[in-house]
Amino acid sequence: MSDHHHHHHHKEGEMPDLDGLDLGLMAASQTGDLDRVKRFIEKNPKKIDRTDESGYTALHYASRGGYHEIVKYLLSQGADVDKKTPMDSTSLSRAAIAGCYQSVKFLLVYGSDINTQDRDGNTPLIKAVIHGKSKVVKYLLYKGANQELVNKDGKKAVDYSGNNKLFQKWFK
């Protein structure tokens, strides 16, 4: 039996395994569409922490994209602040990579572990230094991030500061 009529509402190349609404939440979180995120969560509050087939939540995507208004909204609606990605990263590390100081601030207000380590042992601070995100580096240090933690390569955050004089000045 042909099932083509079941899938006509899916755009070409879109994965039909989750329902379209879930894909809509992920897409809206990746593109910064706060209104669409709100509409979805109002209809489906229990799905706020759903992961897609890659293992990411809406909060993971919004944090990586630097969409701090979506980050703030999802947190206000009870999103799991430290839910891990498949690489054991958290939204805080993703916001640090994005260099989004406001997202980092909201995540910490909602109790995110500032010293969380991903599968490679990297902390949000290490990630921020690697990606050269000075405002986030400064803020994480101000908030008491442990700069002595080492990753799997035995390196601390300061070891990635290269010839960045600003970073070197901030590390004790």
N, CA, C and O atoms as a DFTB+ gen file, in Angstrom:
688 C
 N C O
     1  1       0.841      -1.201       0.000
     2  2       0.000       0.000       0.000
     3  2       0.878       1.254       0.000
     4  3       1.843       1.359       0.756
     5  1       0.526       2.166      -0.839
     6  2       1.307       3.407      -0.908
     7  2       0.964       4.295       0.277
     8  3      -0.205       4.447       0.632
     9  1       1.977       4.872       0.878
    10  2       1.671       5.744       2.024
    11  2       2.044       7.187       1.718
    12  3       2.216       7.986       2.639
    13  1       2.171       7.534       0.441
    14  2       2.630       8.886       0.133
    15  2       1.697       9.945       0.697
    16  3       2.137      11.052       1.008
    17  1       0.417       9.623       0.834
    18  2      -0.508      10.651       1.325
    19  2      -0.306      10.945       2.805
    20  3      -0.771      11.976       3.293
    21  1       0.371      10.070       3.523
    22  2       0.638      10.352       4.939
    23  2       1.670      11.448       5.116
    24  3       1.693      12.127       6.143
    25  1       2.517      11.619       4.126
    26  2       3.684      12.478       4.326
    27  2       3.658      13.754       3.503
    28  3       4.645      14.489       3.457
    29  1       2.540      14.016       2.860
    30  2       2.540      15.173       1.962
    31  2       2.741      16.487       2.700
    32  3       3.133      17.484       2.092
    33  1       2.475      16.502       4.019
    34  2       2.629      17.764       4.746
    35  2       4.074      18.003       5.183
    36  3       4.391      19.054       5.740
    37  1       4.943      17.032       4.931
    38  2       6.349      17.243       5.296
    39  2       7.105      17.866       4.147
    40  3       6.958      17.459       2.995
    41  1       7.905      18.845       4.465
    42  2       8.754      19.443       3.434
    43  2       9.767      18.406       2.961
    44  3      10.132      17.491       3.699
    45  1      10.204      18.563       1.743
    46  2      11.187      17.653       1.155
    47  2      12.413      17.538       2.066
    48  3      12.975      18.549       2.487
    49  1      12.816      16.319       2.363
    50  2      14.035      16.127       3.134
    51  2      13.852      16.269       4.632
    52  3      14.808      16.095       5.386
    53  1      12.660      16.577       5.074
    54  2      12.437      16.717       6.513
    55  2      12.213      15.329       7.102
    56  3      11.588      14.477       6.470
    57  1      12.721      15.101       8.310
    58  2      12.549      13.794       8.926
    59  2      11.141      13.676       9.483
    60  3      10.764      14.467      10.347
    61  1      10.351      12.712       9.017
    62  2       8.984      12.619       9.525
    63  2       8.832      11.779      10.780
    64  3       7.702      11.531      11.200
    65  1       9.922      11.326      11.404
    66  2       9.757      10.370      12.505
    67  2       9.196      11.012      13.770
    68  3       8.345      10.412      14.428
    69  1       9.641      12.202      14.126
    70  2       8.993      12.920      15.222
    71  2       7.828      13.664      14.608
    72  3       7.813      13.890      13.398
    73  1       6.848      14.054      15.414
    74  2       5.791      14.797      14.743
    75  2       6.288      16.189      14.390
    76  3       7.234      16.698      14.992
    77  1       5.645      16.791      13.414
    78  2       6.085      18.068      12.877
    79  2       6.199      19.144      13.930
    80  3       7.018      20.055      13.811
    81  1       5.379      19.043      14.962
    82  2       5.420      20.056      16.023
    83  2       6.769      20.056      16.728
    84  3       7.328      21.114      17.017
    85  1       7.288      18.861      17.002
    86  2       8.587      18.784      17.669
    87  2       9.667      19.390      16.787
    88  3      10.521      20.141      17.258
    89  1       9.621      19.055      15.503
    90  2      10.581      19.638      14.575
    91  2      10.426      21.148      14.566
    92  3      11.409      21.884      14.478
    93  1       9.186      21.601      14.657
    94  2       8.925      23.037      14.677
    95  2       9.581      23.702      15.868
    96  3      10.134      24.795      15.741
    97  1       9.528      23.056      17.029
    98  2      10.156      23.619      18.231
    99  2      11.665      23.718      18.035
   100  3      12.268      24.742      18.358
   101  1      12.274      22.667      17.510
   102  2      13.726      22.673      17.306
   103  2      14.118      23.744      16.285
   104  3      15.063      24.505      16.495
   105  1      13.377      23.788      15.179
   106  2      13.682      24.769      14.132
   107  2      13.524      26.189      14.665
   108  3      14.350      27.060      14.395
   109  1      12.456      26.410      15.423
   110  2      12.208      27.749      15.965
   111  2      13.303      28.146      16.949
   112  3      13.686      29.314      17.018
   113  1      13.811      27.171      17.716
   114  2      14.872      27.448      18.685
   115  2      16.203      27.701      17.985
   116  3      17.046      28.442      18.489
   117  1      16.385      27.088      16.834
   118  2      17.629      27.265      16.069
   119  2      17.644      28.567      15.290
   120  3      18.709      29.109      14.992
   121  1      16.456      29.072      14.959
   122  2      16.386      30.271      14.120
   123  2      15.990      31.511      14.908
   124  3      15.900      32.606      14.352
   125  1      15.750      31.335      16.218
   126  2      15.463      32.499      17.055
   127  2      14.028      32.981      16.980
   128  3      13.751      34.153      17.234
   129  1      13.109      32.080      16.631
   130  2      11.697      32.449      16.486
   131  2      10.956      32.282      17.816
   132  3      10.316      31.259      18.063
   133  1      11.057      33.305      18.662
   134  2      10.484      33.240      20.011
   135  2       8.978      32.986      19.987
   136  3       8.476      32.199      20.789
   137  1       8.258      33.635      19.087
   138  2       6.799      33.461      19.045
   139  2       6.410      32.018      18.768
   140  3       5.486      31.486      19.381
   141  1       7.128      31.385      17.832
   142  2       6.826      29.981      17.526
   143  2       7.173      29.082      18.704
   144  3       6.449      28.128      18.989
   145  1       8.263      29.374      19.383
   146  2       8.637      28.595      20.569
   147  2       7.532      28.700      21.617
   148  3       7.112      27.694      22.189
   149  1       7.065      29.920      21.863
   150  2       6.002      30.134      22.858
   151  2       4.727      29.386      22.487
   152  3       4.104      28.750      23.338
   153  1       4.340      29.462      21.215
   154  2       3.113      28.779      20.773
   155  2       3.225      27.287      21.009
   156  3       2.275      26.650      21.467
   157  1       4.380      26.731      20.698
   158  2       4.570      25.297      20.881
   159  2       4.497      24.912      22.356
   160  3       3.795      23.968      22.718
   161  1       5.219      25.641      23.208
   162  2       5.284      25.285      24.633
   163  2       3.928      25.485      25.305
   164  3       3.554      24.711      26.187
   165  1       3.189      26.518      24.894
   166  2       1.853      26.715      25.474
   167  2       0.947      25.527      25.168
   168  3       0.131      25.136      26.002
   169  1       1.090      24.953      23.972
   170  2       0.274      23.791      23.591
   171  2       0.820      22.495      24.177
   172  3       0.055      21.581      24.487
   173  1       2.138      22.411      24.330
   174  2       2.791      21.147      24.707
   175  2       3.805      21.344      25.830
   176  3       4.989      21.059      25.648
   177  1       3.356      21.830      26.990
   178  2       4.333      22.161      28.042
   179  2       5.204      20.980      28.463
   180  3       6.349      21.178      28.868
   181  1       4.684      19.761      28.374
   182  2       5.454      18.599      28.832
   183  2       6.557      18.208      27.854
   184  3       7.415      17.386      28.178
   185  1       6.537      18.794      26.664
   186  2       7.529      18.415      25.650
   187  2       8.730      19.354      25.634
   188  3       9.546      19.304      24.714
   189  1       8.839      20.206      26.643
   190  2       9.881      21.239      26.632
   191  2      11.286      20.641      26.582
   192  3      12.193      21.246      26.011
   193  1      11.475      19.460      27.175
   194  2      12.812      18.846      27.219
   195  2      12.983      17.712      26.216
   196  3      13.938      16.941      26.307
   197  1      12.065      17.607      25.262
   198  2      12.185      16.578      24.229
   199  2      13.500      16.750      23.479
   200  3      13.923      17.873      23.202
   201  1      14.143      15.634      23.152
   202  2      15.352      15.707      22.335
   203  2      15.010      15.289      20.911
   204  3      14.114      14.475      20.690
   205  1      15.726      15.850      19.958
   206  2      15.546      15.426      18.573
   207  2      16.438      14.215      18.309
   208  3      17.062      13.688      19.230
   209  1      16.497      13.774      17.045
   210  2      17.249      12.538      16.773
   211  2      18.743      12.714      16.993
   212  3      19.475      11.729      17.080
   213  1      19.202      13.956      17.084
   214  2      20.622      14.203      17.382
   215  2      20.892      14.269      18.881
   216  3      22.047      14.346      19.298
   217  1      19.832      14.241      19.699
   218  2      19.999      14.268      21.146
   219  2      20.020      15.654      21.757
   220  3      20.480      15.832      22.885
   221  1      19.521      16.647      21.013
   222  2      19.514      18.027      21.502
   223  2      18.113      18.504      21.847
   224  3      17.128      18.096      21.231
   225  1      18.047      19.380      22.847
   226  2      16.777      19.996      23.239
   227  2      16.680      21.403      22.655
   228  3      17.646      21.941      22.114
   229  1      15.502      21.974      22.780
   230  2      15.295      23.358      22.341
   231  2      16.266      24.291      23.068
   232  3      16.814      25.213      22.464
   233  1      16.477      24.050      24.372
   234  2      17.388      24.901      25.146
   235  2      18.826      24.780      24.626
   236  3      19.555      25.770      24.571
   237  1      19.228      23.568      24.246
   238  2      20.561      23.383      23.655
   239  2      20.718      24.234      22.397
   240  3      21.736      24.898      22.203
   241  1      19.700      24.204      21.552
   242  2      19.771      24.952      20.287
   243  2      19.749      26.460      20.520
   244  3      20.528      27.201      19.921
   245  1      18.854      26.903      21.389
   246  2      18.753      28.346      21.642
   247  2      20.045      28.871      22.271
   248  3      20.486      29.979      21.964
   249  1      20.648      28.071      23.150
   250  2      21.898      28.475      23.806
   251  2      23.028      28.577      22.791
   252  3      23.819      29.519      22.823
   253  1      23.097      27.606      21.893
   254  2      24.162      27.607      20.882
   255  2      23.976      28.750      19.890
   256  3      24.948      29.292      19.364
   257  1      22.721      29.109      19.641
   258  2      22.437      30.162      18.677
   259  2      22.555      31.564      19.241
   260  3      22.512      32.548      18.503
   261  1      22.705      31.649      20.569
   262  2      22.793      32.963      21.192
   263  2      21.453      33.674      21.298
   264  3      21.401      34.901      21.383
   265  1      20.364      32.902      21.294
   266  2      19.019      33.495      21.370
   267  2      18.587      33.603      22.830
   268  3      17.814      32.784      23.328
   269  1      19.104      34.629      23.504
   270  2      18.926      34.691      24.959
   271  2      17.471      34.877      25.371
   272  3      17.099      34.467      26.471
   273  1      16.640      35.476      24.534
   274  2      15.224      35.617      24.908
   275  2      14.533      34.261      24.927
   276  3      13.676      34.006      25.773
   277  1      14.908      33.395      23.994
   278  2      14.352      32.039      23.982
   279  2      14.910      31.244      25.158
   280  3      14.177      30.496      25.804
   281  1      16.193      31.401      25.436
   282  2      16.804      30.740      26.598
   283  2      16.052      31.138      27.864
   284  3      15.678      30.284      28.667
   285  1      15.835      32.428      28.033
   286  2      15.140      32.932      29.218
   287  2      13.722      32.372      29.295
   288  3      13.276      31.949      30.361
   289  1      13.020      32.369      28.171
   290  2      11.645      31.862      28.141
   291  2      11.601      30.372      28.486
   292  3      10.800      29.956      29.324
   293  1      12.449      29.573      27.854
   294  2      12.448      28.127      28.114
   295  2      12.764      27.838      29.579
   296  3      12.143      26.967      30.189
   297  1      13.722      28.562      30.143
   298  2      14.054      28.383      31.562
   299  2      12.870      28.769      32.440
   300  3      12.581      28.095      33.429
   301  1      12.189      29.847      32.081
   302  2      11.038      30.306      32.881
   303  2       9.903      29.286      32.838
   304  3       9.067      29.241      33.741
   305  1       9.877      28.471      31.789
   306  2       8.847      27.444      31.639
   307  2       9.299      26.086      32.167
   308  3       8.618      25.080      31.963
   309  1      10.446      26.055      32.845
   310  2      10.859      24.829      33.523
   311  2      11.769      23.905      32.737
   312  3      11.911      22.736      33.093
   313  1      12.390      24.401      31.676
   314  2      13.324      23.551      30.924
   315  2      14.455      23.079      31.837
   316  3      14.895      23.810      32.724
   317  1      14.918      21.852      31.609
   318  2      15.999      21.247      32.394
   319  2      17.303      21.981      32.076
   320  3      17.854      21.848      30.983
   321  1      17.784      22.752      33.043
   322  2      18.898      23.674      32.794
   323  2      20.196      22.954      32.427
   324  3      20.975      23.461      31.620
   325  1      20.434      21.784      33.010
   326  2      21.710      21.100      32.778
   327  2      21.560      19.760      32.060
   328  3      22.413      18.883      32.196
   329  1      20.485      19.601      31.302
   330  2      20.342      18.376      30.506
   331  2      21.541      18.262      29.565
   332  3      21.945      19.231      28.922
   333  1      22.101      17.038      29.503
   334  2      23.339      16.831      28.748
   335  2      23.057      16.518      27.275
   336  3      22.054      15.895      26.929
   337  1      23.971      16.969      26.430
   338  2      23.956      16.555      25.026
   339  2      24.634      15.187      24.932
   340  3      25.178      14.702      25.924
   341  1      24.608      14.558      23.754
   342  2      25.318      13.271      23.631
   343  2      26.814      13.368      23.953
   344  3      27.435      12.360      24.290
   345  1      27.389      14.552      23.855
   346  2      28.804      14.734      24.215
   347  2      28.968      15.200      25.670
   348  3      30.041      15.657      26.065
   349  1      27.900      15.079      26.453
   350  2      27.913      15.482      27.867
   351  2      28.156      16.973      28.058
   352  3      28.629      17.407      29.108
   353  1      27.835      17.733      27.055
   354  2      27.896      19.188      27.168
   355  2      26.552      19.669      27.712
   356  3      25.553      18.958      27.605
   357  1      26.518      20.862      28.289
   358  2      25.250      21.437      28.738
   359  2      24.982      22.736      27.982
   360  3      25.833      23.231      27.242
   361  1      23.801      23.266      28.181
   362  2      23.435      24.526      27.531
   363  2      24.406      25.639      27.906
   364  3      24.673      26.526      27.095
   365  1      24.939      25.601      29.134
   366  2      25.883      26.638      29.560
   367  2      27.144      26.620      28.688
   368  3      27.621      27.672      28.264
   369  1      27.674      25.438      28.426
   370  2      28.853      25.338      27.560
   371  2      28.541      25.831      26.156
   372  3      29.369      26.480      25.516
   373  1      27.338      25.518      25.681
   374  2      26.948      25.934      24.332
   375  2      26.780      27.454      24.261
   376  3      27.143      28.080      23.265
   377  1      26.231      28.033      25.318
   378  2      26.092      29.498      25.355
   379  2      27.464      30.167      25.443
   380  3      27.678      31.247      24.893
   381  1      28.391      29.502      26.147
   382  2      29.757      30.037      26.265
   383  2      30.448      30.036      24.905
   384  3      31.139      30.993      24.555
   385  1      30.262      28.963      24.142
   386  2      30.834      28.880      22.794
   387  2      30.254      29.987      21.918
   388  3      30.966      30.616      21.135
   389  1      28.954      30.212      22.066
   390  2      28.277      31.242      21.270
   391  2      28.720      32.643      21.692
   392  3      28.549      33.610      20.949
   393  1      29.294      32.738      22.898
   394  2      29.717      34.044      23.396
   395  2      28.553      34.897      23.845
   396  3      28.644      36.124      23.879
   397  1      27.441      34.230      24.196
   398  2      26.238      34.980      24.561
   399  2      26.181      35.186      26.072
   400  3      25.724      34.330      26.829
   401  1      26.661      36.352      26.473
   402  2      26.742      36.689      27.887
   403  2      25.370      36.627      28.567
   404  3      25.265      36.143      29.694
   405  1      24.315      37.116      27.893
   406  2      22.995      37.109      28.540
   407  2      22.479      35.692      28.763
   408  3      21.908      35.398      29.813
   409  1      22.677      34.813      27.782
   410  2      22.262      33.419      27.961
   411  2      23.013      32.782      29.121
   412  3      22.424      32.079      29.941
   413  1      24.312      33.032      29.185
   414  2      25.140      32.504      30.277
   415  2      24.594      32.986      31.616
   416  3      24.469      32.212      32.565
   417  1      24.274      34.264      31.678
   418  2      23.745      34.850      32.911
   419  2      22.436      34.172      33.329
   420  3      22.286      33.781      34.487
   421  1      21.490      34.031      32.393
   422  2      20.203      33.398      32.714
   423  2      20.403      31.955      33.156
   424  3      19.784      31.516      34.125
   425  1      21.256      31.213      32.462
   426  2      21.486      29.811      32.802
   427  2      22.049      29.682      34.216
   428  3      21.670      28.775      34.957
   429  1      22.948      30.584      34.587
   430  2      23.508      30.556      35.944
   431  2      22.464      30.954      36.984
   432  3      22.421      30.384      38.074
   433  1      21.628      31.926      36.647
   434  2      20.544      32.321      37.562
   435  2      19.643      31.120      37.845
   436  3      19.162      30.941      38.963
   437  1      19.422      30.297      36.812
   438  2      18.561      29.123      36.968
   439  2      19.318      27.898      37.483
   440  3      18.809      26.779      37.419
   441  1      20.533      28.111      37.992
   442  2      21.218      27.047      38.721
   443  2      22.118      26.138      37.912
   444  3      22.488      25.061      38.379
   445  1      22.477      26.550      36.708
   446  2      23.379      25.718      35.913
   447  2      24.726      25.562      36.623
   448  3      25.215      26.493      37.262
   449  1      25.317      24.369      36.499
   450  2      26.617      24.075      37.110
   451  2      27.718      24.773      36.312
   452  3      28.006      24.396      35.176
   453  1      28.323      25.783      36.908
   454  2      29.328      26.600      36.215
   455  2      30.578      25.793      35.864
   456  3      31.292      26.137      34.922
   457  1      30.846      24.723      36.613
   458  2      32.065      23.929      36.407
   459  2      31.809      22.579      35.734
   460  3      32.638      21.672      35.812
   461  1      30.658      22.453      35.075
   462  2      30.340      21.204      34.384
   463  2      31.433      20.872      33.363
   464  3      31.996      21.763      32.728
   465  1      31.721      19.580      33.218
   466  2      32.739      19.146      32.252
   467  2      32.119      18.193      31.236
   468  3      31.403      17.261      31.599
   469  1      32.402      18.437      29.967
   470  2      31.877      17.566      28.922
   471  2      32.758      16.323      28.791
   472  3      33.668      16.110      29.592
   473  1      32.480      15.516      27.786
   474  2      33.196      14.246      27.633
   475  2      34.705      14.432      27.475
   476  3      35.486      13.545      27.819
   477  1      35.106      15.589      26.954
   478  2      36.537      15.880      26.800
   479  2      37.119      16.572      28.028
   480  3      38.299      16.924      28.054
   481  1      36.274      16.763      29.052
   482  2      36.743      17.420      30.267
   483  2      36.724      18.936      30.187
   484  3      37.192      19.617      31.100
   485  1      36.185      19.466      29.095
   486  2      36.159      20.922      28.948
   487  2      35.019      21.553      29.741
   488  3      33.886      21.074      29.719
   489  1      35.340      22.629      30.437
   490  2      34.353      23.401      31.194
   491  2      33.818      24.526      30.305
   492  3      34.398      24.815      29.258
   493  1      32.716      25.165      30.716
   494  2      32.252      26.347      29.975
   495  2      33.350      27.411      29.856
   496  3      33.464      28.076      28.826
   497  1      34.153      27.568      30.911
   498  2      35.242      28.547      30.883
   499  2      36.271      28.197      29.800
   500  3      36.684      29.055      29.020
   501  1      36.672      26.935      29.768
   502  2      37.635      26.495      28.753
   503  2      37.075      26.737      27.348
   504  3      37.779      27.228      26.466
   505  1      35.796      26.386      27.152
   506  2      35.155      26.588      25.847
   507  2      35.147      28.064      25.457
   508  3      35.423      28.414      24.310
   509  1      34.830      28.918      26.416
   510  2      34.777      30.355      26.132
   511  2      36.157      30.888      25.750
   512  3      36.280      31.727      24.858
   513  1      37.198      30.393      26.435
   514  2      38.566      30.826      26.117
   515  2      38.967      30.333      24.725
   516  3      39.504      31.096      23.922
   517  1      38.705      29.054      24.443
   518  2      39.056      28.485      23.138
   519  2      38.426      29.292      22.006
   520  3      39.048      29.523      20.969
   521  1      37.187      29.715      22.220
   522  2      36.459      30.436      21.172
   523  2      36.648      31.953      21.252
   524  3      36.047      32.705      20.484
   525  1      37.492      32.388      22.194
   526  2      37.839      33.803      22.254
   527  2      36.708      34.725      22.676
   528  3      36.660      35.882      22.257
   529  1      35.791      34.220      23.508
   530  2      34.620      35.009      23.905
   531  2      34.905      35.767      25.200
   532  3      34.566      35.308      26.290
   533  1      35.531      36.932      25.062
   534  2      36.091      37.618      26.228
   535  2      35.038      38.027      27.255
   536  3      35.285      37.930      28.457
   537  1      33.866      38.482      26.802
   538  2      32.855      38.926      27.766
   539  2      32.387      37.752      28.635
   540  3      32.184      37.897      29.840
   541  1      32.221      36.598      28.003
   542  2      31.801      35.397      28.727
   543  2      32.920      34.901      29.642
   544  3      32.658      34.501      30.777
   545  1      34.155      34.924      29.163
   546  2      35.296      34.524      29.997
   547  2      35.327      35.379      31.261
   548  3      35.425      34.861      32.373
   549  1      35.242      36.678      31.076
   550  2      35.301      37.601      32.211
   551  2      34.154      37.342      33.186
   552  3      34.348      37.347      34.401
   553  1      32.958      37.116      32.643
   554  2      31.783      36.899      33.485
   555  2      31.880      35.579      34.248
   556  3      31.567      35.530      35.437
   557  1      32.307      34.521      33.584
   558  2      32.447      33.226      34.261
   559  2      33.480      33.306      35.383
   560  3      33.283      32.728      36.452
   561  1      34.571      34.016      35.145
   562  2      35.578      34.198      36.200
   563  2      34.994      35.000      37.360
   564  3      35.210      34.676      38.527
   565  1      34.253      36.046      37.020
   566  2      33.605      36.887      38.033
   567  2      32.634      36.065      38.870
   568  3      32.491      36.291      40.072
   569  1      31.962      35.101      38.219
   570  2      30.994      34.258      38.925
   571  2      31.658      33.080      39.636
   572  3      30.972      32.222      40.190
   573  1      32.987      33.038      39.622
   574  2      33.685      32.028      40.415
   575  2      33.979      30.718      39.726
   576  3      34.201      29.711      40.398
   577  1      33.987      30.696      38.398
   578  2      34.330      29.456      37.692
   579  2      35.717      28.980      38.134
   580  3      36.640      29.779      38.295
   581  1      35.842      27.676      38.326
   582  2      37.108      27.086      38.767
   583  2      38.082      27.022      37.589
   584  3      37.907      26.225      36.668
   585  1      39.108      27.872      37.634
   586  2      40.057      27.921      36.511
   587  2      41.149      26.866      36.608
   588  3      41.984      26.755      35.711
   589  1      41.152      26.088      37.690
   590  2      42.169      25.039      37.861
   591  2      41.754      23.706      37.238
   592  3      42.584      22.806      37.105
   593  1      40.481      23.566      36.854
   594  2      40.023      22.290      36.303
   595  2      40.741      22.002      34.984
   596  3      40.914      22.887      34.146
   597  1      41.157      20.734      34.822
   598  2      41.862      20.348      33.599
   599  2      40.992      19.427      32.749
   600  3      40.162      18.677      33.264
   601  1      41.199      19.501      31.451
   602  2      40.471      18.616      30.542
   603  2      41.280      17.343      30.292
   604  3      42.309      17.120      30.930
   605  1      40.814      16.516      29.367
   606  2      41.469      15.223      29.117
   607  2      42.890      15.386      28.582
   608  3      43.709      14.473      28.684
   609  1      43.174      16.558      28.010
   610  2      44.532      16.822      27.525
   611  2      45.416      17.405      28.619
   612  3      46.557      17.788      28.362
   613  1      44.882      17.474      29.857
   614  2      45.658      18.009      30.965
   615  2      45.815      19.516      30.921
   616  3      46.716      20.070      31.550
   617  1      44.938      20.182      30.178
   618  2      45.047      21.632      30.040
   619  2      43.967      22.370      30.818
   620  3      42.824      21.923      30.917
   621  1      44.366      23.521      31.369
   622  2      43.443      24.427      32.049
   623  2      43.017      25.518      31.071
   624  3      43.572      25.645      29.979
   625  1      42.030      26.295      31.479
   626  2      41.536      27.380      30.621
   627  2      42.666      28.311      30.190
   628  3      42.752      28.696      29.024
   629  1      43.529      28.669      31.138
   630  2      44.612      29.618      30.840
   631  2      45.527      29.102      29.726
   632  3      46.121      29.888      28.988
   633  1      45.634      27.767      29.611
   634  2      46.514      27.185      28.598
   635  2      46.028      27.448      27.173
   636  3      46.777      27.275      26.211
   637  1      44.768      27.868      27.048
   638  2      44.214      28.154      25.726
   639  2      44.169      29.650      25.435
   640  3      43.637      30.077      24.410
   641  1      44.731      30.437      26.341
   642  2      44.622      31.888      26.161
   643  2      45.608      32.412      25.125
   644  3      45.530      33.570      24.716
   645  1      46.540      31.555      24.699
   646  2      47.464      31.920      23.625
   647  2      48.165      33.221      23.923
   648  3      48.713      33.398      25.011
   649  1      48.156      34.141      22.967
   650  2      48.803      35.429      23.230
   651  2      47.776      36.530      23.496
   652  3      48.028      37.714      23.273
   653  1      46.600      36.091      23.985
   654  2      45.570      37.059      24.348
   655  2      45.934      37.697      25.689
   656  3      45.733      37.098      26.745
   657  1      46.464      38.899      25.636
   658  2      46.966      39.571      26.852
   659  2      45.851      39.810      27.862
   660  3      46.058      39.733      29.073
   661  1      44.672      40.102      27.338
   662  2      43.525      40.357      28.204
   663  2      43.232      39.119      29.049
   664  3      43.098      39.210      30.270
   665  1      43.133      37.951      28.384
   666  2      42.848      36.713      29.094
   667  2      43.937      36.422      30.118
   668  3      43.643      36.059      31.257
   669  1      45.193      36.580      29.713
   670  2      46.304      36.271      30.616
   671  2      46.245      37.126      31.873
   672  3      46.592      36.672      32.963
   673  1      45.807      38.357      31.711
   674  2      45.694      39.269      32.847
   675  2      44.606      38.793      33.822
   676  3      44.744      38.929      35.038
   677  1      43.520      38.230      33.262
   678  2      42.396      37.818      34.112
   679  2      42.679      36.543      34.886
   680  3      42.143      36.351      35.977
   681  1      43.521      35.661      34.332
   682  2      43.807      34.417      35.040
   683  2      44.881      34.662      36.078
   684  3      45.869      35.354      35.836
   685  1      44.655      34.070      37.250
   686  2      45.616      34.295      38.333
   687  2      46.906      33.526      38.039
   688  3      47.849      33.579      38.828
